[in-house]
Amino acid sequence: MDEGKVADVSLELLTKGRTLATRLNCKLEAVVLGHKLKGVEDQMFPYGADIVHIGDDARLDPYTTLPHAAVINGLFTEQKPQIALLGASTMGRDLGPRVSSALVSGLTADCTALEIGDHEDKKAGKVYKDLLYQIRPAFGGNIVATIINPDCRPQMATVREGVMKKEIFSAGHKGKAVQLDVNKYLKPEDVVVKVIERHMEKSRVNIKNSSIIVSGGYGMGSKENFRVLYDLAEVLGGEVGASRAAVDAGYVDHDRQVGQTGITVRPKLYIACGISGQIQHTAGMEESSMVIAINNDPNAPINKIADYVITGDVMEIIPRMIKYYKKNSK
């Protein structure tokens, strides 16, 4: 959390965690660390949290690696959770490996799905029940790997913001808030780093919350050609996105990248222009309500998941779309 608000990715993981906890018939517990956290549990109970462990201490705000890792390591050693989920945010990517390394538990990064299932190890003659299936693209997105951790606990995974749905479990759900004794976990060497000043610039791009996204790929041909996507997005009241290939080619900034290594989106309308549709990109937009693909390749992979396919030159089709939309809209 930051500045008094629980991050969306954490609420998304509580939503998924509620499903997993129900399947395993166990409690869903959350840990929140920071300062001036009075009432923070009320943000989490509606998402299904049964217990919220609160570490309220001035030394835990803002986030720094050592004290947060020390508290989590101490708490996990005591409580022995079977599963631990973290957002793949800047903080989660820093904290997750620290905790999993200290507890020798392993960690699967950037999961796109989490399920519960069994596994049979025929060589050892053992059957493992109710393991966490940690599912993510691997080998450059060419395969989808299901990773398990049969013996070490907790089973740890990070998930990027937007991958899981954020849904209120019950507005009236009430859990238990437990205050942590932070001093029990912190040693003097854990608090040697102090943040003197913070400067944060708010992102000017709001792709994640846009209901219409006009996205361009390498097939747009140039940075100048990308201009027509901004024109179409402006007419439709949407945002401009891009594939990794377009970002790498310098057509557009990285903060507009949609896909496995960018942002995951679920707009009502996703218009893919000059995008081939490799799994790295589709992993970030496949849950869009409607997908329109514009491409000069009739066999492009994106066409398989598109609701409508327009085959042709994007630089001819998009100006015509703008023209006719203006003509036929009030």
Secondary structure by P-SEA (a helix, b strand, c coil): cccccccaaaaaaaaaaaaaaaaacbbbbbbbbcccccccccccccccccbbbbbccccccccccaaaaaaaaaaaaaacccbbbbcccaaaaaaaaaaaaaacccccccccbbbbbccccccccccccccccbbbbcccccbbbbbbbccccccccccccccbbbbbccccbbbbbbbbccccccccccccccccbbbbbccccccccccccccccccccccccaaaaaaaaaaacbbbbbcaaaaaacccccccccccccccccccbbbbccccccaaaaaacccccbbbbbcccccccccccccccccccccccaaaaaaaaaaccc
